[in-house]
Amino acid sequence: MNQNYATNPDFAATPLFPTSTAGSLPKPGWLAEPETLWSPWKLTGDDLLTAQQDALRITLQEQQQAGIDIVSDGEQTRQHFVTTFIEHLAGVDFQQRQTVRIRNRYDASVPTVVGPVARLAPVFVEDARFLRQQTRQPIKWALPGPMTMIDTLYDAHYHSRKQLAFEFARILNQEARDLVEAGVDIIQFDEPAFNVFFDDVNDWGIEALELAIEGLSCETAVHICYGYGIQANTAWKNTLGEQWRQYEKILPKLKESNIDIVSLECHNSRVPLELLELVRGKKVMVGAIDVANHQIETPAEVAATLRSALQYVDADKLYPCTNCGMAPLPRHIARQKLAALSAGAALLRQELQRR
């Protein structure tokens, strides 16, 4: 039976600034090629399942050793944060591929929607149950958002971005309900596409997200960032000018939504932090760790980012986090960055307690 994180005694022990990661963490080299997206597995069958569970145990332990409060699976059973979910669905042909432009940044060979999409069985539920057995800490589980899913496919069936997004939202809702039953405390939907397709986000994207969270008894989050620290994303960010104001176009409507938590990129970005005021009243996962470089933040730097965010986010609603997933980083770098995140949150916590 799921224990809501708000009443979880392990969560209550950290009442202010609970830390978490945005999603992916680096995989061990014996599981997949490190620092590589879409890296093929190095094992198959039962050996692969055992290795993935071992990797999940390790990534949990590394989060715990770093002092992370809300833990995750680190996406150790996924090759990619979107396509691993999609490959378990009916109606998508991974052999029939097309080249599409991903979020207007880079070309990629993607699978094709050839018929009605459907979830024939749970995708991540057994993984979530396994993680729940390993810890009493609050668990956050990331799922791809509907709009980001449709942006990672070629649609030869629906010929409607909105219709396909709503079909995916219904499927995601089924998966999320089962994840809650498996013991997950926070369901996060990753929507980097929200930072690109502003008209669609406001016209129907948030509505699709509302459908994905409908009836969930856990807390819900949406993660909107500027992408992994890969060259294509870095090149795109270099075109965005002195201020990155993309959030300004979508946060007002998100504030009115039923999403509980909004996860945003803040540290080392050109996002004006005053934009956080647009979701005042929501819980905000403030990205205080830059995943696009190997430089380890100091606790003071993390605390400074969080302190600046406190001008626009109430203290009891500020959740220190990473800017994005850390899969492309070396493991030792990711570990040190997570430790810095926890240490920076502790600094600010102590600072506020002394006032």
C-alpha positions in Angstrom: 0.0 0.0 0.0 1.4 3.4 -0.9 2.3 5.7 1.9 1.9 9.3 0.8 5.2 11.2 1.1 3.6 14.0 3.1 3.0 11.6 6.0 6.1 9.5 5.4 8.3 9.9 8.6 11.4 9.7 6.5 10.3 12.7 4.5 9.1 14.6 7.6 12.7 14.4 8.9 13.6 17.0 6.2 10.8 19.5 6.4 12.6 22.2 4.4 14.3 22.1 1.0 14.0 18.4 0.2 16.4 17.5 -2.6 15.9 15.3 -5.6 17.2 14.6 -9.1 15.5 15.6 -12.3 15.5 12.0 -13.6 18.3 10.0 -15.2 21.6 9.2 -13.5 24.7 7.6 -15.2 24.7 3.9 -15.8 27.5 1.6 -14.8 29.9 0.7 -17.6 29.0 -3.0 -17.3 25.3 -2.3 -18.0 25.6 0.1 -21.0 28.1 2.3 -22.6 28.6 5.2 -20.2 28.0 8.9 -21.0 25.9 7.9 -24.0 22.2 8.3 -24.8 20.4 5.4 -26.5 23.3 3.2 -25.5 22.5 -0.5 -26.2 22.5 -2.9 -23.3 25.6 -5.1 -22.8 23.6 -8.1 -21.6 20.4 -9.8 -22.5 17.6 -11.9 -20.9 17.7 -12.7 -17.3 21.3 -11.5 -17.1 20.1 -8.0 -18.2 17.3 -7.9 -15.6 19.7 -8.9 -12.8 22.2 -6.3 -14.0 19.5 -3.6 -14.2 18.3 -4.4 -10.6 21.9 -4.3 -9.4 22.4 -0.9 -11.1 19.1 0.3 -9.5 20.4 -0.7 -6.1 23.7 1.1 -6.7 22.1 4.3 -8.0 19.8 4.3 -4.9 22.8 3.9 -2.6 24.7 6.7 -4.4 21.7 9.0 -3.9 21.4 8.1 -0.3 25.1 8.6 0.3 24.9 12.0 -1.3 22.0 13.0 1.0 19.2 13.1 -1.6 15.9 13.2 0.2 13.4 12.2 -2.6 15.0 9.3 -4.5 14.4 7.8 -7.9 15.4 4.8 -10.0 17.9 6.9 -12.0 16.2 5.4 -15.1 18.6 2.5 -14.9 16.2 0.2 -16.9 15.7 2.7 -19.7 17.9 3.4 -22.7 16.1 6.7 -23.2 13.6 8.7 -21.2 11.0 8.7 -24.0 11.5 5.8 -26.3 11.8 3.1 -23.7 8.3 3.8 -22.6 7.0 4.0 -26.2 8.6 0.7 -27.3 6.2 -1.1 -24.9 3.1 0.3 -26.6 1.1 -1.2 -29.4 0.6 0.8 -32.6 4.3 1.9 -32.8 6.7 0.2 -35.3 10.3 0.6 -34.3 11.5 -1.1 -37.5 9.7 1.4 -39.7 11.7 4.6 -39.0 11.7 8.1 -40.3 14.0 11.1 -39.7 12.3 13.9 -37.9 13.4 17.2 -36.3 13.5 16.8 -32.5 12.2 20.0 -30.8 13.5 22.0 -33.7 17.1 21.3 -32.7 18.5 18.1 -34.3 17.5 15.3 -36.6 16.9 11.8 -35.3 15.7 8.5 -36.7 12.5 7.7 -34.9 9.8 4.9 -34.9 6.5 5.4 -36.7 3.0 5.4 -35.3 1.2 2.9 -37.6 -2.0 2.2 -35.8 -4.0 3.0 -32.6 -1.6 3.3 -29.7 -2.4 1.3 -26.6 -0.7 0.1 -23.4 -1.0 -3.7 -23.3 0.7 -4.2 -20.0 2.4 -2.0 -17.3 5.8 -0.7 -18.3 7.8 0.4 -15.2 5.6 -1.0 -12.4 7.8 -3.9 -11.5 10.8 -1.6 -11.5 8.9 0.7 -9.1 7.9 -2.2 -6.8 11.6 -3.3 -6.7 12.7 0.2 -5.8 10.0 0.5 -3.1 11.3 -2.7 -1.5 14.8 -1.1 -1.2 13.9 2.1 0.7 11.4 3.9 2.9 12.3 7.2 1.4 9.9 9.1 -0.8 10.2 8.0 -4.4 9.7 10.2 -7.5 9.2 8.5 -10.8 9.6 10.2 -14.2 7.5 9.5 -17.2 7.7 11.2 -20.6 5.0 13.8 -21.1 2.4 13.6 -23.9 3.8 16.5 -26.0 7.4 15.3 -25.7 6.3 11.8 -26.8 4.7 13.0 -30.0 7.7 15.0 -30.8 9.9 11.8 -30.7 7.8 9.9 -33.3 6.7 10.0 -36.9 2.9 9.9 -37.0 1.6 7.9 -40.0 -1.8 7.1 -38.4 -3.5 9.9 -36.5 -2.0 12.8 -38.5 -2.9 15.1 -35.6 -0.5 16.1 -32.9 -3.3 16.9 -30.5 -5.1 13.6 -31.0 -2.0 11.5 -30.6 -1.0 13.5 -27.5 -4.4 12.9 -25.9 -4.1 9.1 -26.7 -0.7 9.1 -25.0 -2.1 11.1 -22.0 -4.7 8.3 -21.4 -2.0 5.7 -21.6 0.3 7.6 -19.2 -2.6 8.0 -16.8 -3.0 4.2 -16.7 0.7 3.7 -16.0 0.8 6.4 -13.4 -2.1 4.9 -11.5 -0.3 1.6 -11.4 2.9 3.3 -10.2 1.1 4.9 -7.3 -0.2 1.5 -6.3 3.3 0.2 -6.5 4.4 2.8 -3.9 5.5 5.8 -5.9 5.0 9.1 -4.1 5.5 11.7 -6.8 4.9 11.2 -10.6 6.9 13.5 -12.8 6.1 14.1 -16.4 9.1 15.3 -18.5 8.0 17.9 -21.0 11.1 19.7 -22.6 8.8 20.2 -25.6 6.9 22.8 -23.5 9.9 25.0 -23.9 9.5 25.0 -27.7 5.9 24.7 -28.9 4.3 27.5 -26.9 1.1 27.9 -28.8 0.4 24.1 -28.7 1.2 24.1 -24.9 -1.4 26.8 -24.2 -3.9 25.5 -26.7 -4.0 21.8 -25.7 -0.6 20.7 -24.2 -1.5 21.5 -20.6 -5.0 20.0 -21.1 -3.2 16.8 -22.2 -1.1 16.9 -19.1 -4.2 17.4 -17.0 -5.6 14.2 -18.5 -2.4 12.3 -17.7 -2.7 13.2 -14.0 -6.4 12.8 -13.7 -7.4 10.9 -10.5 -3.9 10.4 -9.2 -3.7 10.2 -5.4 0.0 11.1 -5.4 1.7 14.4 -6.0 2.4 15.3 -9.6 5.2 17.3 -11.2 6.1 18.6 -14.7 9.8 19.0 -15.6 10.6 21.6 -18.2 14.2 22.2 -19.0 16.6 23.1 -21.7 17.8 19.6 -22.2 20.7 17.2 -21.5 24.2 18.5 -21.7 24.7 17.4 -25.3 26.1 19.4 -28.2 22.8 19.8 -29.9 21.2 21.4 -26.9 24.2 23.5 -26.1 24.2 24.9 -29.7 20.4 25.7 -29.4 20.9 27.5 -26.1 23.6 29.7 -27.7 20.9 31.0 -30.1 18.5 32.1 -27.3 20.1 35.4 -26.5 21.0 37.1 -23.2 17.8 36.1 -21.5 15.9 32.8 -21.8 12.3 33.8 -21.3 10.6 30.7 -22.7 9.1 29.9 -19.3 7.2 33.3 -19.4 5.0 31.9 -22.2 3.8 28.8 -20.4 4.0 29.4 -16.6 0.9 31.5 -16.3 -1.3 28.7 -17.5 0.6 26.1 -15.6 -0.1 28.1 -12.4 -3.8 27.6 -13.1 -3.4 23.8 -13.7 -3.8 21.0 -11.2 0.0 20.1 -11.4 1.4 20.2 -7.9 5.1 20.8 -8.7 6.9 22.6 -11.5 10.5 21.6 -12.1 12.7 24.3 -13.9 16.3 24.9 -14.9 17.9 27.7 -13.0 21.6 27.4 -12.2 24.1 28.6 -14.8 21.2 29.4 -17.2 20.0 32.7 -18.5 16.5 32.2 -17.2 15.6 35.4 -15.2 14.7 34.0 -11.8 11.9 36.5 -11.4 9.9 34.4 -13.9 9.4 32.0 -11.0 7.0 34.5 -9.6 4.6 33.4 -12.4 4.0 30.1 -10.5 3.9 31.6 -7.0 1.9 29.2 -4.9 3.1 26.1 -6.7 5.9 23.9 -5.3 9.0 24.5 -7.5 11.9 22.1 -8.1 14.6 24.6 -8.6 17.4 23.3 -10.8 20.6 24.2 -8.9 23.0 21.9 -10.6 24.3 22.4 -14.1 24.3 19.1 -16.0 25.9 20.6 -19.1 29.5 20.6 -17.7 31.8 18.7 -15.5 32.6 21.5 -13.0 31.4 20.6 -9.5 29.3 23.2 -7.9 30.3 24.3 -4.4 27.7 24.1 -1.7 27.9 27.9 -1.5 27.0 28.2 -5.2 24.1 25.9 -4.8 22.8 27.8 -1.8 23.2 31.1 -3.7 20.9 29.8 -6.5 18.4 28.6 -4.0 18.6 31.8 -2.0 17.9 33.8 -5.2 14.9 31.6 -6.0 13.5 32.2 -2.5 12.6 35.8 -3.6 9.9 34.2 -5.8 9.2 30.8 -4.2 7.9 30.3 -0.7 10.5 28.4 1.5 8.2 25.5 2.2 7.6 25.0 -1.5 11.2 25.1 -2.7 12.7 21.7 -3.7 16.4 21.8 -4.7 17.0 19.7 -7.8 19.3 19.2 -10.8 18.6 21.2 -14.0 18.0 18.0 -16.1 19.0 14.3 -16.2 22.6 13.4 -15.6 22.9 10.3 -17.8 25.6 11.7 -20.1 27.9 12.6 -17.2 30.7 10.4 -15.8 29.5 8.7 -12.6 32.0 10.3 -10.3 31.0 13.7 -11.5 27.3 13.0 -11.0 28.0 11.7 -7.5 29.9 14.9 -6.5 27.3 17.1 -8.0 24.5 15.4 -6.0 26.6 15.8 -2.8 27.0 19.5 -3.6 23.2 19.8 -4.1 22.5 18.3 -0.7 25.2 20.3 1.0 24.0 23.6 -0.6 20.4 22.8 0.6 21.7 22.1 4.1 23.6 25.5 4.1 20.5 27.4 3.3 18.4 25.4 5.7 20.8 26.2 8.5 20.8 29.9 7.4 17.0 30.1 7.7 16.9 28.3 11.0 19.3 30.8 12.5 17.1 33.8 11.6 
